[in-house]
Amino acid sequence: MNYIYTHLPQDEDIGFDGRSYSVTEGLLEYQGRRVLYLDAKASDVTFCDRSYASYLGSVNVKGYVVRWQFEKDVAGGILSEIEPIEDEEDKRAISNLLRASHHTSTVNFFC
């Protein structure tokens, strides 16, 4: 079932003071369709057990673009219609493409 995605602010730090967190949207062409993904990066991260990481990054796949930036919501957020990726073979292929192009081992599929 398709869903409406509200685009996140681009090229701005959305983390807490003293930490950095940013998300960059990207589009991947895959078998004649566009795949929306988020390249998330965080630095100076502390965890509940008091451990620490200087950098964390992941690529989060939202799904296939059905309608791109077709409307704004009442708060001014830009909306796109997204179709979740359900086929496991497609997920593997898309993961491999994104891992290679973004030099990351973590690719998540969310809807």
trRosetta pair geometry for C-beta under 8 A, 3 or more apart (Angstrom, degrees):
i j d omega theta_ij theta_ji phi_ij phi_ji
1 84 7.5 27 57 13 48 115
2 66 5.7 -16 -131 -5 139 157
2 81 5.5 22 169 179 129 98
2 82 6.4 160 -157 81 80 38
2 83 5.0 -45 -98 -89 88 67
2 84 7.7 -165 -104 -3 39 73
3 81 7.5 167 86 -152 27 60
3 82 5.8 -25 65 63 75 90
3 84 7.4 47 9 -41 107 95
3 111 6.1 120 19 170 137 95
4 79 5.3 -11 -174 -163 107 115
4 80 7.4 152 -156 77 59 34
4 81 6.0 -38 -99 -98 63 62
4 82 7.6 134 -119 17 15 83
5 36 7.0 173 73 102 169 159
5 62 5.8 46 -105 -178 152 144
5 79 6.9 142 73 -155 48 59
5 80 5.0 -21 61 64 101 86
5 81 7.5 159 15 -106 84 12
5 82 4.7 47 -21 -10 123 128
6 73 6.3 -30 -109 -6 116 138
6 77 4.2 10 -160 151 110 140
6 78 7.2 126 -157 69 58 44
6 79 5.9 -32 -97 -95 60 71
7 10 7.7 -24 161 -40 110 99
7 25 6.6 -39 -145 -50 98 155
7 69 7.1 3 -29 -95 141 93
7 77 6.5 172 49 -176 68 85
7 78 4.4 -10 29 72 124 99
7 79 7.5 -138 -6 -76 85 21
7 80 6.7 72 -52 -4 98 106
8 14 7.5 -75 179 -31 115 162
8 23 5.1 15 96 81 151 133
8 25 7.0 158 47 -49 92 106
8 38 7.2 56 22 -122 136 129
9 12 5.0 -41 138 46 122 119
9 14 6.3 140 59 -70 118 122
10 23 7.8 -88 -107 92 53 72
10 24 6.5 71 -145 -124 86 61
10 25 6.5 -70 -95 15 111 97
11 22 7.5 26 -125 -160 20 127
11 24 7.3 57 -63 -101 61 92
12 22 7.0 173 84 -121 29 100
13 20 5.4 -73 -136 -141 118 76
13 21 6.7 99 -165 54 70 50
13 22 5.7 -62 -104 -69 51 98
14 21 5.4 -71 72 92 72 96
14 22 6.5 124 15 -101 84 48
14 23 7.1 -23 26 8 132 95
15 19 4.3 -115 156 104 132 90
15 20 5.1 164 26 -154 148 12
15 21 3.3 125 -69 12 100 92
15 22 7.6 -65 -22 -41 101 59
15 42 6.8 128 -91 -133 133 87
16 19 4.9 40 61 39 82 114
16 21 7.8 50 7 3 61 118
18 44 6.6 -121 145 128 73 148
19 42 7.1 1 170 -169 107 91
19 43 6.8 177 -163 82 66 61
19 44 4.7 -145 -116 86 71 106
19 45 6.8 84 -144 -82 124 53
20 41 7.6 -18 122 117 101 91
20 42 6.6 163 92 -152 64 46
20 43 4.5 14 53 43 108 100
20 44 6.5 87 16 27 80 104
21 40 7.5 -7 -168 -170 84 90
21 41 7.3 175 -145 91 43 52
21 42 4.6 1 -103 -106 81 88
21 43 7.9 -157 -66 23 51 60
22 40 7.6 173 91 -147 44 50
22 41 5.5 -6 59 59 85 94
23 38 5.0 -14 -167 -171 109 112
23 39 7.0 147 -158 72 53 49
23 40 5.0 -15 -103 -99 84 74
23 41 7.8 176 -82 21 40 66
24 38 7.2 143 70 -159 38 59
24 39 4.6 -19 61 58 94 104
24 41 7.9 17 2 3 99 106
25 36 6.6 -25 -163 -162 103 92
25 37 7.4 146 -157 81 55 42
25 38 5.9 -35 -99 -101 59 68
25 39 7.8 -168 -81 16 10 79
26 36 7.6 146 80 -154 45 47
26 37 5.2 -23 66 67 93 89
26 38 7.5 161 19 -96 79 20
26 39 5.9 51 -10 -20 122 108
27 34 4.9 -18 -166 -166 113 109
27 35 6.8 140 -160 66 56 47
27 36 6.2 -27 -100 -95 71 56
27 37 7.7 158 -94 22 23 77
27 65 7.1 -16 -127 -22 111 140
28 34 7.2 137 67 -159 42 55
28 35 4.3 -24 61 58 96 105
28 37 6.2 29 -8 2 113 121
28 94 6.8 122 99 -147 149 94
28 97 6.3 121 -165 116 139 133
28 98 6.7 -75 -73 -75 155 93
29 32 7.7 19 -174 -91 90 12
29 33 7.6 151 -154 76 53 33
29 34 6.3 -34 -96 -98 57 62
29 35 7.8 -170 -77 14 9 84
30 33 5.8 -33 73 66 74 82
30 34 7.8 117 25 -120 76 16
30 35 5.1 23 14 -18 124 122
30 90 7.4 104 147 -160 135 96
30 93 7.2 133 -154 113 123 112
30 94 5.8 -13 -105 -95 162 95
30 97 7.1 -166 -93 28 111 164
31 90 7.7 -78 12 -122 141 106
33 64 5.0 -22 161 -141 134 114
33 65 7.3 170 175 43 84 74
34 64 6.9 112 76 -157 53 63
34 65 4.3 -17 85 29 108 122
34 68 7.5 6 79 -71 150 126
35 61 6.3 -24 170 -149 114 106
35 63 7.1 -117 -145 148 73 18
35 64 6.0 -46 -98 -94 63 54
35 65 7.3 -154 -93 -11 14 84
35 85 7.2 13 -127 -57 113 136
35 94 6.0 -174 -145 -136 174 132
36 61 7.5 124 89 -162 53 57
36 62 4.4 -31 95 56 104 117
36 63 6.4 2 47 58 95 50
36 64 7.7 121 8 -149 82 7
36 65 5.4 102 -35 -63 104 94
36 80 7.0 134 -66 102 159 150
36 82 6.1 -81 37 -112 133 120
37 59 5.5 12 169 179 128 97
37 60 6.4 157 -164 80 74 42
37 61 4.7 -35 -104 -102 96 59
37 62 6.5 -170 -95 7 35 79
37 98 6.4 -157 -153 -113 174 140
38 59 7.1 160 80 -158 48 51
38 60 4.5 -13 57 60 100 98
38 62 6.7 76 -17 -37 96 104
39 57 7.4 -3 -179 -168 78 103
39 59 5.6 -18 -102 -106 63 79
39 102 6.1 -158 -118 -131 115 137
40 57 6.6 167 91 -150 60 55
40 58 5.3 -5 59 60 104 79
40 59 7.5 174 19 -92 76 26
40 60 6.0 34 -9 -3 119 113
41 55 7.3 -26 -165 -161 90 89
41 56 7.4 157 -156 86 44 54
41 57 4.8 -6 -106 -104 73 94
42 45 5.2 60 129 -63 119 122
42 55 7.3 149 85 -155 53 43
42 56 4.7 -6 60 59 100 98
42 57 7.4 -176 24 -74 64 51
43 54 6.2 -4 -156 167 84 55
43 55 5.2 -14 -106 -97 81 65
43 56 7.7 -174 -79 22 36 67
44 52 7.8 -28 -157 -165 47 101
44 54 6.6 9 -72 -138 48 50
45 52 7.0 150 85 -158 54 54
45 53 4.7 -9 62 59 105 94
45 54 7.9 -146 24 -71 77 5
45 56 5.5 -4 4 -2 154 124
46 50 6.8 -16 -172 -142 105 37
46 51 7.3 160 -154 84 59 40
46 52 5.3 -23 -102 -102 71 77
47 50 7.0 -62 74 11 70 12
47 51 4.8 -3 43 58 117 86
47 52 7.4 -147 9 -71 82 32
47 53 7.6 57 -30 -5 106 98
53 56 5.3 64 114 -50 141 98
57 102 7.9 -152 145 157 125 112
57 104 5.5 -116 110 -108 106 125
57 106 7.2 158 103 51 59 117
58 104 6.3 151 -121 175 35 145
58 106 4.0 -61 -118 109 92 122
58 107 7.2 171 -172 -87 80 28
58 108 6.1 26 164 -1 128 108
59 98 4.8 -161 113 163 162 131
59 99 7.8 -140 28 -72 137 50
59 102 5.4 118 -59 63 132 164
59 104 5.7 150 -12 66 100 146
59 106 6.9 153 25 100 67 68
59 107 4.8 -16 72 -112 103 75
59 108 7.3 172 89 25 51 67
60 107 7.9 174 -83 -160 27 50
60 108 4.8 -16 -114 68 72 102
60 109 7.9 158 -164 -92 57 17
60 110 5.6 -3 -176 12 105 120
61 85 6.5 -29 136 23 129 133
61 91 7.9 178 66 -133 157 78
61 94 6.3 72 -108 134 155 135
61 95 7.9 -91 -25 -78 141 69
61 98 7.3 -134 -67 -35 108 163
61 107 6.5 36 -22 178 108 94
61 108 6.8 -167 21 92 75 47
61 109 4.8 -24 66 -107 110 66
61 110 7.0 151 73 26 54 65
62 82 5.3 -61 140 -153 105 158
62 110 6.4 -30 -106 76 51 84
62 111 7.0 101 -167 -111 56 46
63 82 4.2 111 67 169 116 103
63 83 5.2 -160 156 81 124 41
63 84 4.6 -85 -102 -102 136 29
63 85 5.3 -173 -126 -21 70 77
63 109 8.0 83 -73 -162 70 90
63 111 5.9 48 -45 -106 129 89
64 82 6.8 142 70 -162 44 65
64 83 4.3 -21 62 60 101 101
64 84 8.0 -20 19 60 81 7
64 85 6.3 115 -26 -71 88 85
65 68 5.2 22 -179 -73 131 92
65 80 6.2 -47 -136 173 92 128
65 81 7.6 96 -167 78 54 61
65 82 6.4 -39 -102 -106 44 69
65 83 7.9 -60 24 18 4 84
66 80 7.8 141 51 165 69 80
66 81 4.2 -61 70 106 111 104
66 82 6.5 -171 8 -95 94 14
66 83 5.3 99 -50 -28 111 99
67 70 4.3 -3 150 -38 118 138
67 80 6.2 -172 93 -158 64 61
67 81 4.0 49 36 27 95 111
68 80 5.3 -4 -131 -126 38 115
69 78 5.0 -11 -133 175 92 118
69 79 7.1 125 -131 70 38 40
69 80 5.5 -21 -49 -74 45 94
70 79 6.4 -56 56 92 76 89
70 80 6.7 114 4 -113 85 48
70 81 6.7 1 13 -9 134 97
71 78 7.9 151 87 -154 36 52
71 79 4.9 -18 71 53 82 119
72 76 5.6 -18 -178 -148 126 34
72 77 6.4 148 -158 72 73 36
72 78 5.8 -41 -100 -95 75 49
72 79 6.6 169 -107 1 21 93
73 76 7.1 -41 68 28 68 17
73 77 4.6 1 34 55 111 93
73 79 5.9 104 -41 -49 88 117
82 111 7.2 -172 112 -141 118 81
84 109 7.8 92 -164 167 88 105
84 111 3.9 -24 -94 -90 117 138
85 90 5.6 -131 -170 109 113 123
85 91 5.8 145 126 -77 119 81
85 94 6.8 -24 -180 12 170 158
85 109 6.0 -99 65 -147 105 129
87 90 4.0 69 83 12 108 112
87 91 6.7 -177 93 -14 55 84
88 91 5.4 -50 -147 34 35 116
88 92 6.5 37 155 -20 65 101
89 92 5.8 -51 -151 33 32 111
89 93 6.4 29 153 -16 64 107
90 93 5.8 -57 -146 39 32 109
90 94 6.0 29 158 -16 68 110
91 94 5.9 -58 -142 41 26 108
91 95 6.1 32 156 -23 63 109
91 109 5.8 -51 -132 -52 115 151
92 95 5.7 -55 -147 35 27 114
92 96 6.5 28 156 -19 63 105
93 96 5.8 -54 -151 34 30 111
93 97 6.6 29 152 -17 64 105
94 97 5.7 -54 -149 36 33 111
94 98 6.2 24 156 -12 67 110
94 107 7.6 -177 116 163 82 145
95 98 6.0 -63 -145 43 28 104
95 99 6.0 31 158 -23 66 109
95 107 4.3 169 -133 79 83 147
96 99 5.8 -51 -140 34 28 112
96 100 6.4 24 161 -15 61 108
97 100 6.1 -64 -154 38 26 108
97 101 6.3 7 159 -6 65 115
98 101 6.0 -62 -136 46 31 101
98 102 5.6 -5 174 12 70 118
98 104 7.4 -34 138 55 87 106
98 107 5.1 115 85 -108 129 134
99 102 6.8 -73 -129 54 16 86
99 103 7.7 66 173 -101 51 11
99 104 6.0 -115 -129 72 59 63
99 105 6.5 44 -137 -111 112 33
99 107 5.9 -90 -59 -29 86 125
100 103 7.8 13 -175 -68 21 49
104 107 6.9 124 98 -55 110 76
